[in-house]
Amino acid sequence: MVNYDLIIKNGTIVTADSIVQGDIAIKEMKIKEVSIGKPIEATADKEIDAKGLHILPGLIDTHVHFNEPGRTEWEGLETGSRSLAAGGVTTFFDMPLNSTPPTINKINLELKSTAAAEKSIVNPRFWGGLVPENIDDLKDLHENGVIGFKAFMSPSGIVDFNNVDDETIYKGMKEIASLGSLLAVHAESTVICDQLAKEKQSQGKTTARDFVESRPIISEIEAVRRIISYAEATGCKLHIVHASSRKVVQVINDAKQRGLDVTVETCPHYLSLTVKDLEEKGAMAKCAPPLRDAEEVEDLWAAIANGEINVIASDHSPAPASMKTITDNFFEGWGGISGAQSTLNIMLTEGYFKRNLPLEKIVELTATNPAKLFGLSTKGKIAVDYDADLAIINLNESFELKNEDLFYRHQHSPYVGMTFKGKVKTTIVGGKVVFENGQPMKK
C-alpha cells in the first residue's frame, strides 16, 4: 500500500472550474492523488479531516512590500510571510522598492532572495525594478529569476527608487519585451496629482477628501492610456497594478479588445473601504491611488463579476504607527495599507457572502490567474503533479478581526474591527503545514 506524507480527507475541493467532495494525497511537496467521491485507500504520515471545510489552492499574492533588507522596522520576510500564511496565502511576489538597497540589480536581488530563503515560511518570488539608471541591469535580473519588472509613473515616495520618465519607459519596455518578460506599473499622472496637491494645500484644504480629490481617477486614466501607447509601440506585455475604479479597468479592457497583452489587478481595500472609511480611520486607510466613493466600490465588484479584472492582490505596504499619524494635514503621513493577512477574508465576506460571487471566481482571481499570468505552471490548481499549496477554510465561522490577531511586525490595519465570515483553519505549503490552530509555524 502507498504511504503518503499527508492525506486530506472529506473536504470540499474548490478550483476555478468546480466544487467537489474528495480527498487529496500529497508526497514530496506535490499533489499525487485527488479522489472525488470515494476515499483514498492509503496510509499517510499525517492526516487532516476536512469534513465541513473547503480546500482552495493557496493564494498567490502578486503585490506585497516586505521591505527587507534595509527597512525591516517596517515589515520583514519573517513577519510578512507568517501573516500571509494566516491568510491562506502560499506564494508572494515582493516588490523591488522599500527595501534598501532596492531590487534593481543582480546583487541586490541576491540579498533579498538569501534573506527569504532563511526567513519566509511561504514561497517567495521577486519583482525587479525599472528605474532610469538600471536598463542595463534588466537582463541580469531576468536571468536570475525575477517574476517581472515594476515601474512607477509618479514618485514612489522612496528616495532610492526613482519613478520613470517617458524615455525610460520606452527604452525599458523595449528591453523587457526582448526578454519575454512583463512590466507592472503604478499608473498615476505626476502632473495632475502634483498640481492638484499644490493647489489644495495652498488653499488650506488638507482633509481626507481633499487628499482623495488631489489624486482623481482621471490621473490613473491618463497614465494608463500613456503606458498602453508605449506597450503598443514596443510590444511589451503590461500589467496595471491597483486599479481603484472600473473606469480605469474599462480603458485596459479596450486595449485588450485591440489585441494588446495587458492585464489588471485591483486590491481588497478598493473592494471594501471608501472615502468615508478614510475620514474615520485616518492614515491607517491612506494609500495611493486613494480610496474612492461607495459607487466606485460597487462598480469594481461588477467588473469582477463580468470578468474584467485578472488578479486580486493585497498591495500590503506597511509602516510603523509613528509614520501613520496625521494631524491637521492629510497630505502628510505614509500612504500604504497593511492588508496581506485579510485578502481571502474580504473576498469571502464582501464577495461570496454579500454579493454572491462564486467561490470558483475567487480561486480564479487569487490563485489560478496569477499562476497563469506569471508562468507558475505547477501552482494555482488542485490537481495531480501540482504543488501541494493549499488553504483549508471554514465558511461557517465568523470572527471580528483584532489587532492581536495580526502577525505583521506592526499590528494595525484598517480592517481591524471588521467582522468577517469565512476563516482560514490550515495553510499548507509544499505539503507542509505552515498555519494551524490560529498560529503560523516557525521557519
C-alpha positions in Angstrom: 0.0 0.0 0.0 1.2 3.5 -0.9 2.3 5.7 2.0 1.8 9.4 1.5 3.3 12.3 3.5 -0.2 13.8 4.0 -3.8 12.9 3.2 -6.6 15.5 3.5 -9.9 13.7 3.8 -13.6 14.5 3.3 -13.0 18.1 2.1 -14.9 20.2 -0.4 -12.3 20.9 -3.1 -12.7 24.2 -4.9 -11.0 25.0 -8.1 -11.6 27.7 -10.8 -13.7 25.1 -12.6 -15.6 23.1 -10.0 -16.6 22.4 -6.4 -16.5 18.6 -5.5 -16.2 16.4 -2.4 -13.0 14.4 -2.2 -9.6 13.5 -0.7 -6.2 14.8 -1.6 -2.9 12.8 -1.2 0.5 14.6 -1.0 4.0 13.3 -1.3 7.3 15.0 -1.8 5.7 18.5 -1.9 3.3 17.5 -4.8 -0.3 16.5 -5.1 -0.2 12.9 -6.1 -3.8 11.9 -6.0 -7.2 13.6 -6.0 -10.1 11.2 -5.4 -13.6 12.5 -6.0 -16.5 10.9 -4.1 -14.5 8.0 -2.7 -11.8 7.8 0.0 -8.1 7.4 -0.9 -7.1 3.9 0.2 -3.5 4.5 1.5 -1.6 5.3 4.7 0.0 8.6 5.5 2.4 10.1 8.0 -0.3 12.8 8.7 -4.0 13.0 8.1 -6.3 16.0 8.2 -10.0 15.5 8.4 -11.5 18.4 6.4 -15.2 17.4 6.8 -17.3 20.5 6.7 -14.4 22.5 5.4 -13.4 23.9 1.9 -10.0 23.3 0.4 -8.7 26.0 -2.0 -5.5 26.4 -3.9 -3.2 28.5 -1.8 -3.5 32.2 -2.7 -0.8 33.9 -4.7 -0.3 37.5 -3.6 1.4 39.2 -6.5 1.9 42.5 -4.8 3.5 42.9 -1.3 6.1 45.2 0.2 8.1 43.3 2.8 10.9 45.9 2.9 13.8 43.5 3.7 16.7 44.1 3.7 17.0 47.7 5.0 13.6 48.6 6.3 12.7 45.6 8.5 11.5 48.0 11.1 8.5 48.5 8.8 8.0 44.8 7.9 10.2 41.8 7.3 10.1 38.5 5.5 9.5 36.5 8.7 6.6 38.6 10.0 5.2 39.2 6.5 5.3 35.6 5.5 3.7 34.5 8.8 0.8 36.9 8.2 0.3 35.6 4.7 0.2 32.0 6.0 -2.5 33.1 8.4 -4.5 34.4 5.4 -4.2 31.3 3.3 -1.5 32.7 1.0 1.2 30.3 -0.1 3.2 32.4 -2.6 4.0 36.1 -2.7 5.7 38.4 -5.1 7.8 41.0 -3.3 8.0 44.5 -4.8 11.5 45.9 -5.5 11.2 49.2 -3.6 11.0 49.9 0.1 14.0 47.6 0.5 17.4 49.3 0.9 19.0 48.6 -1.4 16.1 48.2 -3.8 15.9 45.3 -6.2 17.3 47.0 -9.2 20.3 44.8 -10.0 21.5 41.2 -9.5 23.5 41.8 -6.3 20.5 43.4 -4.6 18.2 40.6 -5.8 20.6 38.0 -4.2 20.5 39.9 -0.9 16.7 39.7 -0.9 16.5 36.1 -2.1 19.0 34.9 0.5 17.0 36.6 3.3 13.8 35.0 2.1 15.3 31.5 2.0 16.3 31.9 5.6 13.1 33.5 6.9 10.0 33.0 4.8 7.6 30.2 5.6 5.7 30.6 2.3 7.0 30.6 -1.3 8.9 33.8 -2.2 9.2 35.4 -5.7 10.6 38.8 -6.5 9.9 41.7 -8.9 12.8 43.6 -10.4 12.7 47.3 -10.6 12.7 49.5 -13.7 14.3 52.9 -12.8 16.1 55.4 -15.0 19.6 54.2 -14.0 19.2 50.4 -14.5 18.1 49.5 -18.0 21.4 47.7 -18.5 20.7 45.5 -15.4 17.3 44.2 -16.6 18.7 41.2 -18.5 20.7 40.1 -15.4 17.6 40.4 -13.2 15.5 38.4 -15.7 18.1 35.7 -16.0 18.3 35.4 -12.2 14.6 34.8 -11.8 12.6 38.0 -11.2 8.9 37.4 -11.9 8.7 40.7 -14.0 9.6 44.4 -13.6 7.9 47.2 -11.7 8.0 50.9 -12.5 6.4 54.0 -11.0 5.0 56.6 -13.4 4.7 59.0 -10.5 7.1 59.5 -7.5 7.3 56.3 -5.4 7.8 58.0 -2.0 11.1 56.1 -1.7 14.3 58.2 -2.3 16.3 55.3 -3.8 13.6 54.1 -6.2 13.1 56.8 -8.8 10.0 57.0 -11.0 10.4 56.6 -14.7 10.4 59.4 -17.3 8.9 58.7 -20.7 12.2 57.9 -22.3 13.0 55.3 -19.6 9.5 53.8 -20.0 10.0 53.3 -23.8 13.6 52.0 -23.6 12.8 49.8 -20.7 9.8 48.3 -22.3 11.8 47.6 -25.5 14.3 45.7 -23.4 11.7 43.9 -21.3 9.8 42.8 -24.5 13.1 41.4 -25.9 13.5 39.3 -22.7 9.9 37.9 -23.0 9.1 39.4 -19.6 6.5 41.9 -18.5 6.2 45.4 -16.9 3.9 46.2 -14.0 3.2 49.9 -13.4 1.9 52.2 -10.8 -0.1 54.4 -13.1 -0.9 57.9 -11.8 -0.2 61.2 -13.6 2.6 63.1 -11.8 1.5 66.4 -13.3 -2.2 66.0 -12.4 -1.5 64.8 -8.9 1.3 67.3 -8.1 -0.6 70.3 -9.4 -3.8 69.4 -7.6 -2.0 68.7 -4.3 -0.2 72.1 -4.5 -3.5 73.9 -5.2 -5.3 72.2 -2.4 -2.6 72.8 0.2 -2.1 76.5 -0.9 -5.8 77.0 -0.1 -5.5 75.3 3.2 -7.6 72.3 2.0 -5.9 69.4 3.7 -8.7 67.0 4.7 -9.0 63.3 3.7 -11.5 64.3 1.0 -9.1 66.9 -0.3 -6.3 64.3 -0.5 -8.6 62.0 -2.5 -9.6 64.8 -4.8 -5.9 65.6 -5.5 -5.4 62.1 -6.9 -8.5 61.7 -9.1 -9.5 58.8 -11.2 -8.6 60.8 -14.4 -5.0 60.8 -13.2 -5.0 57.0 -13.3 -6.7 57.0 -16.7 -4.2 59.5 -18.2 -1.2 57.4 -17.1 -2.8 54.1 -18.2 -3.6 55.5 -21.6 0.0 56.7 -21.9 1.6 53.4 -20.9 -0.7 51.4 -23.2 0.5 53.5 -26.1 4.1 52.5 -25.2 3.0 48.9 -25.0 1.6 49.2 -28.5 4.8 50.7 -29.8 7.2 48.3 -28.1 5.2 45.0 -27.9 5.8 44.8 -24.2 3.5 42.8 -22.0 1.9 45.1 -19.5 0.3 44.7 -16.0 -1.5 47.6 -14.4 -1.5 47.3 -10.6 -4.1 48.5 -8.0 -6.7 50.0 -10.3 -9.1 51.9 -8.0 -12.0 52.3 -10.4 -13.9 50.4 -13.1 -13.3 53.5 -15.3 -9.6 52.6 -15.3 -10.4 49.0 -15.9 -12.5 49.9 -19.0 -9.5 51.7 -20.6 -7.5 48.5 -20.1 -10.2 46.3 -21.5 -10.5 48.5 -24.6 -6.8 47.8 -25.1 -7.4 44.1 -24.6 -10.1 44.2 -27.3 -7.5 45.7 -29.7 -5.3 42.6 -29.0 -2.8 44.1 -26.5 -1.3 41.8 -23.9 -2.4 43.8 -20.9 -3.8 42.7 -17.6 -5.1 44.5 -14.5 -5.3 43.9 -10.7 -7.3 45.6 -8.0 -7.0 45.2 -4.3 -9.2 44.3 -1.3 -9.2 47.8 0.1 -10.8 49.1 -3.1 -13.4 46.5 -2.7 -14.3 47.1 0.9 -13.3 50.6 2.0 -14.4 54.0 0.9 -13.5 57.7 1.4 -15.8 57.7 4.4 -13.6 55.0 6.0 -10.5 57.1 5.2 -12.1 60.0 7.0 -13.0 57.8 10.0 -9.8 55.6 10.2 -7.3 58.3 9.2 -3.8 57.4 7.9 -4.4 53.7 8.6 -6.5 53.7 5.4 -4.4 56.1 3.4 -3.0 54.7 0.1 -2.2 55.7 -3.5 -4.3 55.6 -5.6 -6.6 56.6 -2.8 -9.9 55.0 -1.7 -12.9 56.0 -3.7 -16.6 56.5 -3.0 -19.1 53.7 -2.4 -20.4 53.7 -6.0 -16.9 53.0 -7.3 -16.6 50.0 -4.9 -19.8 48.6 -6.4 -18.6 49.2 -9.9 -15.4 47.3 -9.2 -17.4 44.3 -8.0 -19.5 44.5 -11.2 -16.3 44.5 -13.2 -15.1 41.4 -11.3 -18.4 39.6 -11.9 -18.1 40.5 -15.6 -14.6 39.1 -15.9 -12.9 42.4 -16.5 -10.3 42.1 -13.7 -7.5 39.5 -13.8 -6.0 39.4 -10.3 -6.7 40.4 -6.7 -3.6 41.4 -4.8 -3.1 43.0 -1.4 -0.6 45.7 -2.1 0.5 45.2 1.5 2.5 48.3 2.2 3.1 48.6 6.0 4.8 51.1 8.1 5.3 51.8 11.9 2.4 53.6 13.6 4.6 56.7 14.0 4.5 57.1 10.2 0.8 56.7 10.1 0.0 59.7 12.3 -1.8 62.6 10.7 -2.5 65.9 12.5 -4.2 68.6 10.5 -2.8 67.9 7.1 -3.8 64.6 5.4 -1.2 65.1 2.7 1.4 64.2 5.3 2.0 60.7 6.7 2.9 57.5 4.9 0.4 56.1 2.4 0.2 52.4 2.5 -2.3 49.8 3.8 -1.4 46.8 5.9 -3.7 44.1 4.5 -1.9 40.9 3.3 -3.5 38.7 6.0 -7.1 39.7 5.1 -7.4 39.3 1.3 -9.3 36.0 1.4 -11.5 37.2 4.3 -12.6 40.2 2.3 -13.2 38.2 -0.9 -15.3 35.7 1.0 -17.2 38.2 3.2 -17.7 41.0 0.6 -17.7 38.8 -2.5 -19.1 35.4 -1.8 -21.5 36.1 1.1 -22.5 39.7 0.3 -22.6 39.7 -3.5 -22.9 36.0 -4.4 -19.5 35.9 -6.2 -18.8 32.2 -6.8 -16.0 30.5 -4.9 -14.6 29.4 -8.2 -14.2 33.0 -9.3 -12.4 33.8 -6.1 -10.0 31.0 -6.7 -9.5 32.2 -10.3 -8.7 35.7 -9.2 -6.4 34.9 -6.3 -4.6 31.7 -7.4 -5.3 30.3 -10.9 -5.0 33.6 -12.9 -1.8 34.7 -11.0 -0.2 31.4 -11.7 -1.1 31.5 -15.4 -0.1 35.2 -15.9 3.3 34.8 -14.3 4.3 31.4 -15.6 3.9 29.4 -12.3 3.0 26.2 -14.2 2.7 24.0 -11.1 0.7 26.4 -8.9 -2.9 27.7 -8.8 -4.7 24.4 -9.1 -5.6 21.4 -7.1 -4.6 18.6 -9.5 -2.1 15.8 -9.7 1.5 16.9 -10.1 0.7 20.4 -8.9 2.5 21.9 -5.9 0.8 21.0 -2.6 0.0 24.6 -1.7 -3.5 24.7 -0.1 -5.7 26.7 2.1 -8.4 25.0 4.2 -11.2 27.3 5.3 -14.4 27.1 7.4 -17.0 29.1 5.6 -19.4 28.9 8.5 -17.1 30.6 11.0 -17.3 34.3 11.7 -14.9 36.5 13.6 -14.0 40.1 14.4 -10.5 41.0 13.4 -8.5 42.3 16.3 -5.0 43.8 16.5 -3.7 40.8 18.4 -4.8 38.5 15.6 -2.4 40.1 13.1 1.1 38.7 12.6 2.6 41.8 11.0 5.6 43.5 12.6 3.1 46.3 13.4 -0.3 45.0 14.5 -2.5 47.6 12.8 -4.7 47.5 9.8 -7.8 49.4 8.6 -9.6 46.0 8.7 -9.3 45.8 12.5 -12.8 45.9 14.0 -14.5 44.4 10.9 -16.4 41.2 11.2 -15.5 38.5 8.6 -17.3 35.3 7.6 -15.0 32.5 6.4 -11.9 31.7 8.4 -8.6 30.1 7.4 -8.0 27.0 9.5 -4.9 25.4 7.9 -2.4 26.6 5.3 -0.1 24.1 3.6 3.0 25.0 1.5 4.7 22.2 -0.4 2.8 19.6 1.7 4.0 21.2 5.0 1.5 22.7 7.4 2.6 26.3 8.0 -0.5 27.6 9.7 -2.8 25.7 12.1 -4.8 26.3 15.2 -4.5 30.0 14.8 -0.8 30.1 14.7 1.8 30.2 11.9 4.8 27.8 12.2 8.4 28.8 12.8 10.8 28.5 9.8 
